Amino acid sequence: MKIFHRYHSTIHGNYRRAYLRCGLIAGVVLMLYILVRYLMGRPAESPEAYLSDGILLLSVVLFTLLYRNALSERKASLKELMLFGTGLSVVASVLYGLFVWLFGMAAPAQTVLFTFTMRGQEIAPDDPQIGYWAALWGIVAGVKLAILGSFGAFFSALLFRTEKAPTV
């Protein structure tokens, strides 16, 4: 009995173009969450909230289902769906992290709130290190969402795969 099996899988669609498009849409929705809350006068307390996690996970699951249904004969392997979902979550989280960074520099009050909520440290909006704090929260949010989205990609790939690759 072999411990490791080799398998050959077939890629049925252009998953790279699909995850770039879908990741862009998911990233914009995540950006809108922060922006709309700020414009409503109730800024987000943290760059990593349950709602942003839910938005990303729901996006990964729904876009994976849409991608599989758009393929010919609705055939998709675990590998293809995993690559699609991971790519989608990385694109969305990079866009979201960059937005948190740039928005934190443009709206220092948001960065002050993030810093107070996440670290318990009070800083002033005119602090010369506000850009570093904004960068930190952008990196933290981006990395956390990329990891969470990759887990979501794995579960959605398990759920929506339609063919098993033959083992050799």
Secondary structure, DSSP 8 states (H G I E B T S, - for coil): --SS--B-----S-HHHHHHHHHHHHHHHHHHHHHHHHHTT---S-SS-HHHHHHHHHHHHHHHHHHHHHSGGG--BHHHHHHHHHHHHHHHHHHHHHHHHHHHHH-HHHHHHHHHHHH-----TT-TTHHHHHHHHHHHHHHHHHHHHHHHHHHHHHHH--B---B-
